[in-house]
């Protein structure tokens, strides 16, 4: 009896495991922030690429992500069944991304807009592939590291603390590195090299967490179940896509959570892609993007533990709803910059930063709950399939965010330029930039509240199932 009672309380994750897992956010934060922040701007204002074509390039690389992520998820599941660990793919991604990331920003204006655009596209496609090799198995690990509803929140909260710090590091430090040499060509190259190496280091540190997950799985006797689940599914490419569709079909909580996260990724992706344009053309200082990121990330670093505290008391899903409403209101207030741009914008961004911490930590802590809930019905061995679809959905959101900005810029007559060339933007383009940074994100957040209402999992569904599993193992 006492043995069963002791096993009912899931063990607390070691601090070193939490720290190693959180280090992966150096990779996710850097990859999501710098390309989203400066790649479109790099194409339009350094290589002279038309805004619409720049949007096509960024979107094409993200579409590639959507194609390969479900395949990588299935490959990660097979690797887990075969070797007992997801680490192999993560290591490959960690070693290859720094090179391709640097090459993305190594293209000089002398290549011309067409050749430059092609080179950037090829390098960014390779970068996206390397990142997916890491990210898809990385997102699958929390469901395998612990079965506790609250421990998953703790694990993902620390990840988001590092993520917000990484956003600050790359969002504010990247443009500063770019300006360090005084020359846009060498500045972008320096930024790409330093950022790529930093991202790779974080990815390699986090890959060691896969070993801890493998040890827990082995201790629980899961490898045989995972292997059986993977072995029972067809291994062909077509079947792997079908498996991704199947998890969407059978898991209503996953559909609701993914739709919500996709809409919010689109909203934050739109704001991210528009930030540099807001700094340059609304706040009239290219360097103002650093202060925008300080305003966003500083409050988020403090707010993440507060969202964790709130979720412990009212549940993750309700805390997620509160964070969504707060971000929506903050984004909408920035609309005033159309008529009265000024330093007050930083205050609105800071409020959005408080909410942003919740928008990151809470859905990522809910995803492992969705996966474990599905395991009770469909068996183990599908976590990689879930995270492959999840990562593809997140990628779609961020890709469409950059594309939306590019389309609005093209529709409002934005004037592209080469390196330090001086141009004047029409009033319509300035208005379009503010709309991308305020009204569009607010509307998307409003829509995401309707999809979040369809998420039905609660704490009792997760911890109650974990206790039943513990009893079943103890009885066996």
C-alpha positions as CSV (number, residue, x, y, z in Angstrom):
1,X,0.0,0.0,0.0
2,X,2.7,2.5,0.9
3,X,4.6,1.7,-2.3
4,X,1.6,2.4,-4.4
5,X,1.0,5.7,-2.5
6,X,4.5,6.8,-3.1
7,X,4.2,6.1,-6.8
8,X,1.0,8.1,-7.1
9,X,3.0,11.4,-6.8
10,X,5.1,11.7,-10.0
11,X,8.8,12.3,-9.2
12,X,10.0,15.9,-9.6
13,X,12.3,16.4,-12.6
14,X,15.9,17.0,-11.7
15,X,17.1,20.6,-12.1
16,X,19.8,19.6,-14.6
17,X,17.2,18.0,-16.8
18,X,15.0,21.1,-16.7
19,X,18.0,23.3,-17.4
20,X,19.2,21.2,-20.4
21,X,15.8,21.1,-21.9
22,X,15.4,24.8,-21.5
23,X,18.7,25.4,-23.3
24,X,17.0,24.2,-26.5
25,X,15.2,27.5,-26.5
26,X,18.4,29.2,-27.5
27,X,17.8,27.3,-30.8
28,X,14.1,27.8,-31.1
29,X,14.3,31.5,-30.0
30,X,17.1,32.3,-32.4
31,X,15.7,30.5,-35.4
32,X,12.2,31.9,-34.9
33,X,13.3,35.5,-34.0
34,X,16.1,36.5,-36.4
35,X,14.7,35.3,-39.7
36,X,11.3,36.5,-38.7
37,X,12.6,39.9,-37.7
38,X,15.2,40.7,-40.4
39,X,15.1,38.2,-43.3
40,X,12.3,40.0,-45.2
41,X,14.0,43.3,-44.4
42,X,17.4,41.9,-45.5
43,X,15.9,41.0,-48.8
44,X,13.9,44.2,-49.4
45,X,16.3,46.8,-47.9
46,X,19.7,45.2,-48.5
47,X,19.4,43.1,-51.7
48,X,16.8,45.2,-53.4
49,X,14.3,42.3,-53.7
50,X,10.7,43.4,-54.3
51,X,8.5,43.0,-51.2
52,X,6.2,40.5,-52.8
53,X,9.1,38.3,-54.0
54,X,10.7,38.5,-50.5
55,X,7.4,37.2,-49.0
56,X,7.4,34.4,-51.5
57,X,10.9,33.4,-50.5
58,X,10.2,33.3,-46.8
59,X,7.0,31.5,-47.4
60,X,8.6,28.9,-49.7
61,X,11.1,27.9,-47.0
62,X,8.3,27.6,-44.4
63,X,6.2,25.5,-46.8
64,X,9.2,23.2,-47.0
65,X,9.0,22.9,-43.2
66,X,5.4,21.9,-43.4
67,X,6.2,19.2,-45.9
68,X,9.1,17.6,-44.0
69,X,8.0,18.0,-40.4
70,X,5.5,15.1,-40.4
71,X,8.2,12.9,-42.0
72,X,10.7,13.8,-39.4
73,X,8.1,13.1,-36.7
74,X,7.6,9.6,-38.0
75,X,11.4,9.1,-38.4
76,X,11.8,10.2,-34.8
77,X,9.2,7.7,-33.6
78,X,11.0,4.9,-35.5
79,X,14.4,6.0,-34.1
80,X,12.9,5.9,-30.6
81,X,11.6,2.4,-31.2
82,X,14.9,1.2,-32.7
83,X,17.4,2.8,-30.4
84,X,15.4,3.9,-27.3
85,X,16.2,7.6,-27.9
86,X,15.3,10.5,-30.1
87,X,18.7,12.1,-29.8
88,X,20.3,11.2,-33.1
89,X,18.2,13.5,-35.3
90,X,18.6,16.4,-32.8
91,X,22.4,16.1,-32.9
92,X,22.5,16.2,-36.7
93,X,20.4,19.4,-36.7
94,X,22.6,21.0,-34.0
95,X,25.7,20.5,-36.0
96,X,24.4,21.5,-39.5
97,X,22.3,24.5,-38.7
98,X,25.1,27.0,-37.9
99,X,26.6,26.7,-41.3
100,X,23.4,27.1,-43.2
101,X,22.2,29.9,-41.0
102,X,25.4,31.9,-41.7
103,X,25.1,31.3,-45.4
104,X,21.5,32.7,-45.4
105,X,22.9,36.1,-44.5
106,X,26.2,35.8,-46.4
107,X,24.7,36.9,-49.8
108,X,26.0,40.3,-50.9
109,X,24.0,43.0,-52.9
110,X,26.5,42.6,-55.8
111,X,24.7,39.4,-56.7
112,X,21.7,41.4,-57.8
113,X,18.1,40.9,-56.7
114,X,17.3,37.7,-58.6
115,X,20.5,35.7,-57.9
116,X,20.6,37.0,-54.4
117,X,17.0,35.9,-53.8
118,X,17.8,32.4,-55.1
119,X,20.9,32.0,-52.9
120,X,19.0,33.1,-49.8
121,X,16.1,30.7,-50.6
122,X,18.5,27.7,-51.0
123,X,20.4,28.5,-47.8
124,X,17.3,29.1,-45.8
125,X,15.7,25.8,-47.1
126,X,18.8,24.0,-45.7
127,X,18.5,25.9,-42.5
128,X,14.9,25.0,-42.1
129,X,15.7,21.3,-42.6
130,X,18.4,21.3,-40.0
131,X,16.1,23.1,-37.5
132,X,13.3,20.6,-38.1
133,X,15.6,17.7,-37.4
134,X,16.1,19.1,-33.9
135,X,12.7,20.8,-33.2
136,X,10.3,17.9,-33.9
137,X,11.9,15.4,-31.5
138,X,12.6,18.2,-29.0
139,X,8.9,19.1,-28.7
140,X,8.0,15.4,-28.2
141,X,10.3,15.0,-25.1
142,X,8.1,16.6,-22.4
143,X,5.4,13.9,-22.8
144,X,8.1,11.3,-22.2
145,X,10.0,13.1,-19.4
146,X,7.1,13.2,-16.9
147,X,3.4,12.2,-16.7
148,X,2.6,15.0,-14.2
149,X,0.2,17.8,-15.2
150,X,2.1,20.4,-13.1
151,X,5.6,19.1,-13.7
152,X,5.0,19.6,-17.5
153,X,4.0,23.2,-16.7
154,X,7.2,23.7,-14.7
155,X,9.4,22.2,-17.4
156,X,7.8,24.3,-20.2
157,X,7.8,27.4,-18.0
158,X,11.6,27.3,-17.7
159,X,11.9,26.6,-21.4
160,X,9.8,29.8,-22.0
161,X,12.0,31.8,-19.6
162,X,15.0,30.9,-21.7
163,X,13.0,31.4,-24.9
164,X,12.1,35.0,-23.9
165,X,15.7,35.6,-23.0
166,X,16.7,34.2,-26.4
167,X,14.3,36.5,-28.1
168,X,15.9,39.4,-26.3
169,X,19.4,38.1,-27.1
170,X,18.7,37.6,-30.8
171,X,16.1,40.3,-31.3
172,X,18.1,43.0,-29.7
173,X,21.6,41.6,-30.1
174,X,21.2,40.6,-33.7
175,X,20.6,44.1,-35.1
176,X,23.4,45.4,-32.9
177,X,25.8,42.8,-34.4
178,X,24.6,43.8,-37.8
179,X,25.5,47.5,-37.1
180,X,28.9,46.6,-35.5
181,X,31.0,46.7,-38.6
182,X,29.4,49.8,-40.1
183,X,28.8,48.0,-43.3
184,X,25.5,46.1,-44.1
185,X,27.2,43.3,-46.0
186,X,29.8,42.3,-43.4
187,X,27.3,43.2,-40.6
188,X,24.7,40.7,-41.8
189,X,27.5,38.1,-42.2
190,X,28.8,38.6,-38.7
191,X,25.3,38.4,-37.3
192,X,24.6,35.1,-39.2
193,X,27.8,33.5,-38.0
194,X,27.5,34.4,-34.3
195,X,23.8,33.7,-34.1
196,X,24.2,30.4,-36.0
197,X,26.9,29.1,-33.6
198,X,24.9,30.2,-30.5
199,X,21.8,28.4,-31.8
200,X,23.7,25.3,-32.5
201,X,25.2,25.2,-29.0
202,X,21.8,25.4,-27.4
203,X,20.5,22.6,-29.6
204,X,23.3,20.3,-28.8
205,X,22.9,20.9,-25.0
206,X,19.2,20.2,-25.2
207,X,19.8,17.0,-27.2
208,X,21.2,15.4,-24.0
209,X,17.7,15.6,-22.5
210,X,16.7,12.8,-24.9
211,X,18.8,10.5,-22.9
212,X,16.9,11.3,-19.7
213,X,13.6,10.7,-21.5
214,X,15.0,7.4,-22.8
215,X,15.9,6.3,-19.3
216,X,12.5,7.1,-17.9
217,X,10.8,5.2,-20.8
218,X,13.0,2.2,-20.2
219,X,12.3,2.3,-16.5
220,X,8.5,2.3,-17.2
221,X,8.8,-0.5,-19.7
222,X,7.6,1.7,-22.5
223,X,10.1,0.8,-25.3
224,X,8.3,-2.4,-26.3
225,X,5.0,-0.5,-26.5
226,X,6.5,2.3,-28.5
227,X,8.2,-0.2,-30.8
228,X,4.9,-2.1,-31.3
229,X,3.1,1.1,-32.0
230,X,5.6,2.2,-34.7
231,X,6.0,-1.3,-36.2
232,X,2.3,-1.6,-36.7
233,X,2.1,1.5,-38.9
234,X,3.2,1.5,-42.5
235,X,6.6,3.2,-43.1
236,X,6.0,4.7,-46.5
237,X,5.9,8.5,-47.0
238,X,2.2,8.4,-47.9
239,X,1.4,6.5,-44.8
240,X,3.3,8.9,-42.6
241,X,1.3,11.8,-43.9
242,X,-1.8,9.7,-43.3
243,X,-0.7,9.1,-39.7
244,X,-0.5,12.9,-39.2
245,X,-4.1,13.3,-40.6
246,X,-5.2,10.5,-38.3
247,X,-4.0,12.1,-35.1
248,X,-5.9,15.2,-36.1
249,X,-9.0,13.2,-36.8
250,X,-9.1,11.2,-33.6
251,X,-8.0,13.8,-31.1
252,X,-10.4,16.7,-30.6
253,X,-8.2,18.3,-27.9
254,X,-5.3,18.3,-30.4
255,X,-7.4,19.9,-33.1
256,X,-8.5,22.7,-30.7
257,X,-5.1,23.4,-29.3
258,X,-3.3,23.3,-32.7
259,X,-5.8,25.6,-34.3
260,X,-5.4,28.1,-31.4
261,X,-1.7,27.9,-31.5
262,X,-1.6,28.3,-35.3
263,X,-3.7,31.4,-35.2
264,X,-1.6,32.9,-32.5
265,X,1.6,32.0,-34.3
266,X,0.2,33.8,-37.3
267,X,-0.5,36.9,-35.1
268,X,2.9,36.9,-33.4
269,X,4.6,36.1,-36.7
270,X,2.9,39.1,-38.3
271,X,4.1,41.4,-35.5
272,X,7.6,39.9,-35.6
273,X,8.0,40.5,-39.3
274,X,6.6,44.0,-39.0
275,X,8.8,45.1,-36.0
276,X,11.8,46.2,-38.1
277,X,9.5,48.2,-40.4
278,X,7.8,49.8,-37.4
279,X,11.2,50.8,-36.0
280,X,12.5,52.2,-39.3
281,X,9.4,53.9,-40.8
282,X,7.0,54.6,-37.8
283,X,9.5,55.3,-35.0
284,X,12.0,56.7,-37.5
285,X,15.0,54.8,-36.2
286,X,16.3,51.4,-37.5
287,X,17.9,50.9,-34.1
288,X,14.5,51.3,-32.3
289,X,13.9,47.6,-33.0
290,X,16.2,46.9,-30.1
291,X,14.0,48.8,-27.7
292,X,10.9,47.1,-29.1
293,X,12.4,43.8,-28.1
294,X,13.5,45.1,-24.7
295,X,9.9,46.2,-24.2
296,X,8.6,42.8,-25.2
297,X,11.0,40.4,-23.6
298,X,11.8,42.2,-20.3
299,X,8.2,41.9,-18.9
300,X,8.0,38.3,-20.3
301,X,10.9,37.2,-18.3
302,X,9.2,38.3,-15.1
303,X,5.7,37.1,-16.2
304,X,6.4,33.5,-17.0
305,X,6.5,32.3,-13.4
306,X,3.3,34.3,-12.8
307,X,1.5,32.4,-15.6
308,X,2.8,29.1,-14.1
309,X,1.4,30.2,-10.7
310,X,-1.9,31.1,-12.2
311,X,-2.2,27.8,-14.1
312,X,-1.6,25.8,-10.9
313,X,-4.6,27.5,-9.4
314,X,-7.1,27.8,-12.2
315,X,-5.8,25.3,-14.9
316,X,-3.7,25.8,-18.0
317,X,-6.6,26.3,-20.3
318,X,-8.2,29.2,-18.3
319,X,-4.8,30.9,-17.8
320,X,-4.2,30.6,-21.5
321,X,-7.5,32.3,-22.2
322,X,-6.6,35.2,-19.9
323,X,-3.2,35.6,-21.6
324,X,-4.9,35.7,-25.0
325,X,-7.3,38.5,-24.0
326,X,-4.4,40.5,-22.5
327,X,-2.3,40.2,-25.7
328,X,-5.3,41.1,-27.9
329,X,-6.0,44.3,-26.0
330,X,-2.3,45.3,-26.0
331,X,-2.0,44.7,-29.7
332,X,-5.1,46.7,-30.5
333,X,-4.0,49.8,-28.6
334,X,-0.9,50.1,-30.9
335,X,-3.4,51.1,-33.7
336,X,-3.0,54.7,-32.4
337,X,0.5,54.8,-33.9
338,X,-1.1,55.5,-37.3
339,X,-2.0,59.0,-36.0
340,X,0.4,59.6,-33.2
341,X,3.5,57.5,-33.3
342,X,5.8,57.9,-30.3
343,X,7.6,56.2,-27.4
344,X,4.2,55.3,-25.8
345,X,4.2,52.3,-28.2
346,X,6.8,50.7,-26.0
347,X,4.3,50.6,-23.1
348,X,1.7,48.7,-25.2
349,X,4.4,46.3,-26.4
350,X,5.4,45.7,-22.7
351,X,1.9,44.6,-21.8
352,X,1.9,42.3,-24.8
353,X,5.2,40.9,-23.5
354,X,3.5,40.0,-20.2
355,X,0.8,38.1,-22.2
356,X,3.3,36.6,-24.7
357,X,5.0,34.6,-21.9
358,X,1.6,32.9,-21.3
359,X,1.0,32.3,-25.0
360,X,4.3,30.4,-25.2
361,X,4.4,28.5,-21.9
362,X,0.8,27.3,-21.6
363,X,0.0,25.7,-24.9
364,X,3.4,24.0,-24.9
365,X,2.6,22.6,-21.5
366,X,-0.8,21.5,-22.7
367,X,0.6,19.6,-25.7
368,X,2.1,16.7,-23.6
369,X,-1.2,16.4,-21.9
370,X,-2.9,15.9,-25.3
371,X,-0.3,13.3,-26.3
372,X,-0.7,11.3,-23.1
373,X,-4.5,11.5,-23.3
374,X,-4.3,10.0,-26.8
375,X,-1.9,7.2,-25.7
376,X,-4.7,5.8,-23.5
377,X,-6.8,5.2,-26.6
378,X,-4.3,4.6,-29.4
379,X,-1.2,3.3,-27.6
380,X,2.3,4.7,-27.4
381,X,4.7,5.4,-30.1
382,X,3.0,8.4,-31.8
383,X,4.5,11.4,-29.9
384,X,6.7,12.2,-32.9
385,X,3.7,12.2,-35.2
386,X,1.9,14.7,-32.9
387,X,4.9,17.0,-32.7
388,X,5.6,16.8,-36.4
389,X,2.1,18.0,-37.1
390,X,2.4,20.6,-34.3
391,X,5.6,22.0,-35.6
392,X,4.2,22.1,-39.2
393,X,1.2,24.1,-37.9
394,X,3.5,26.5,-36.0
395,X,5.6,26.9,-39.1
396,X,2.5,27.7,-41.2
397,X,1.5,30.4,-38.8
398,X,4.9,32.1,-38.8
399,X,5.3,31.7,-42.5
400,X,1.9,33.3,-43.2
401,X,2.8,36.1,-40.8
402,X,5.8,37.1,-42.9
403,X,3.8,36.6,-46.1
404,X,1.0,38.8,-44.7
405,X,3.4,41.6,-44.0
406,X,4.9,41.3,-47.5
407,X,1.5,41.3,-49.1
408,X,0.4,44.4,-47.2
409,X,3.6,46.2,-48.0
410,X,3.2,45.4,-51.7
411,X,-0.5,46.4,-51.7
412,X,0.3,49.7,-50.0
413,X,3.1,50.7,-52.3
414,X,6.1,50.0,-50.1
415,X,9.4,51.1,-51.8
416,X,12.2,48.6,-51.6
417,X,15.9,49.8,-51.6
418,X,19.4,48.5,-51.9
419,X,21.6,48.7,-48.7
420,X,21.9,52.4,-47.6
421,X,19.9,53.9,-50.5
422,X,17.5,56.7,-49.3
423,X,13.8,56.4,-50.2
424,X,10.5,57.9,-49.0
425,X,7.6,55.7,-48.2
426,X,4.0,56.7,-49.1
427,X,1.6,57.3,-46.2
428,X,-0.4,54.2,-47.2
429,X,2.7,52.0,-46.6
430,X,3.2,53.5,-43.2
431,X,-0.4,52.8,-42.3
432,X,-0.1,49.2,-43.6
433,X,3.0,48.7,-41.4
434,X,1.0,49.7,-38.2
435,X,-2.0,47.6,-39.2
436,X,0.3,44.5,-39.4
437,X,1.6,45.3,-36.0
438,X,-1.7,45.9,-34.3
439,X,-5.1,45.3,-35.9
440,X,-4.4,42.1,-37.7
441,X,-2.8,40.4,-34.7
442,X,-5.7,41.5,-32.5
443,X,-8.3,40.1,-34.8
444,X,-6.3,36.8,-35.0
445,X,-6.2,36.6,-31.2
446,X,-9.9,37.2,-31.1
447,X,-10.5,34.3,-33.5
448,X,-8.2,32.0,-31.4
449,X,-10.5,32.4,-28.4
450,X,-13.2,30.5,-30.3
451,X,-11.0,27.6,-31.1
452,X,-9.6,27.5,-27.5
453,X,-13.2,27.1,-26.3
454,X,-13.2,23.7,-27.9
455,X,-10.3,22.4,-25.7
456,X,-11.9,20.1,-23.0
457,X,-9.0,18.5,-21.2
458,X,-8.6,19.4,-17.5
459,X,-6.2,18.5,-14.7
460,X,-8.4,15.6,-13.5
461,X,-8.2,14.0,-17.0
462,X,-4.4,13.9,-16.9
463,X,-3.4,13.2,-13.3
464,X,-6.4,10.8,-12.9
465,X,-5.1,8.8,-15.8
466,X,-1.6,8.8,-14.5
467,X,-2.8,7.4,-11.1
468,X,-4.8,4.7,-12.9
469,X,-1.6,3.7,-14.8
470,X,0.4,3.6,-11.6
471,X,-2.2,1.4,-10.0
472,X,-2.2,-0.9,-13.0
473,X,1.6,-1.3,-12.9
474,X,1.5,-1.8,-9.2
475,X,-1.2,-4.5,-9.5
476,X,0.8,-6.2,-12.3
